[in-house]
Structures are given as C-alpha cells and as structure tokens.
Amino acid sequence: MDLKEVMKSRRKTLSISQLDLAEMAEVSLATVKDIERGKGNPSLATVNKIIEVLGMEIIFQVRQTV
C-alpha cells in the first residue's frame, strides 16, 4: 500500500472525514484531498502531522540488500 491508500483506509476506519482530518492536523482540506487522490506532493512535516492524527508513525530503516 502507498501513502494515499494507507491514509484513506485509516481515516475511514476511524470514521474521520477529510475535513475533520485537515482541521485536526492543521493542514488544508485541499492537501488531504490531493494526497488521497495521489496528486499531492506533501512535505514530510505535513505527512507527519496527518499520520499523528491517524495514530500512525513513520519508521525509517536501512534497506536490506541481497
């Protein structure tokens, strides 16, 4: 799953509207809509605000090579 799918799925699981998510994350409604449509290019700070509201976190790890 990519960001748009994870974000939309989690938002729906929590029964949060796009407008509610935007207000709680202190981002614009257009930003939320663009991300969920795969059209946005949000900064990491914006993504972090949104996933905080959704009760998620970003984990960075070094890729394993075979």
C-alpha positions as CSV (number, residue, x, y, z in Angstrom):
1,M,0.0,0.0,0.0
2,D,1.1,3.5,-0.6
3,L,0.5,6.7,1.4
4,K,-2.8,7.6,-0.2
5,E,-4.3,4.1,0.4
6,V,-3.0,3.8,3.9
7,M,-4.1,7.3,4.9
8,K,-7.6,6.9,3.3
9,S,-8.1,3.4,4.8
10,R,-7.1,4.5,8.3
11,R,-9.2,7.7,8.1
12,K,-12.2,5.6,7.2
13,T,-11.5,3.1,10.0
14,L,-11.5,6.0,12.5
15,S,-14.7,7.5,10.9
16,I,-12.9,10.8,10.3
17,S,-14.0,13.0,7.4
18,Q,-11.4,14.6,5.2
19,L,-12.4,18.0,6.6
20,D,-12.1,16.7,10.2
21,L,-8.6,15.3,9.4
22,A,-7.5,18.5,7.8
23,E,-8.7,20.6,10.8
24,M,-7.1,18.2,13.4
25,A,-3.8,18.1,11.5
26,E,-3.8,21.8,10.9
27,V,-3.4,21.4,7.1
28,S,-5.7,22.5,4.3
29,L,-8.6,20.3,3.1
30,A,-7.1,20.6,-0.4
31,T,-3.9,19.0,0.9
32,V,-5.8,16.0,2.4
33,K,-7.8,15.6,-0.8
34,D,-4.7,15.8,-3.0
35,I,-2.8,13.2,-1.0
36,E,-5.7,10.8,-1.1
37,R,-6.0,11.2,-4.9
38,G,-2.3,10.7,-5.3
39,K,-1.9,14.2,-6.7
40,G,-0.2,15.9,-3.8
41,N,3.4,16.3,-3.0
42,P,3.3,17.0,0.7
43,S,6.4,17.7,2.8
44,L,7.5,15.2,5.4
45,A,6.3,17.6,8.1
46,T,2.8,17.7,6.6
47,V,2.6,13.9,6.3
48,N,3.8,13.6,9.9
49,K,1.0,16.0,11.1
50,I,-1.6,13.9,9.3
51,I,-0.3,10.5,10.5
52,E,-0.1,11.7,14.0
53,V,-3.8,12.4,14.0
54,L,-4.4,9.0,12.5
55,G,-2.4,7.3,15.3
56,M,0.4,6.2,13.0
57,E,4.1,6.7,12.8
58,I,6.8,6.8,10.1
59,I,9.7,4.3,10.6
60,F,12.9,4.8,8.7
61,Q,15.2,1.8,8.3
62,V,18.1,0.9,6.1
63,R,17.2,-1.3,3.2
64,Q,18.4,-4.8,3.2
65,T,20.4,-5.9,0.1
66,V,20.7,-9.4,-1.0
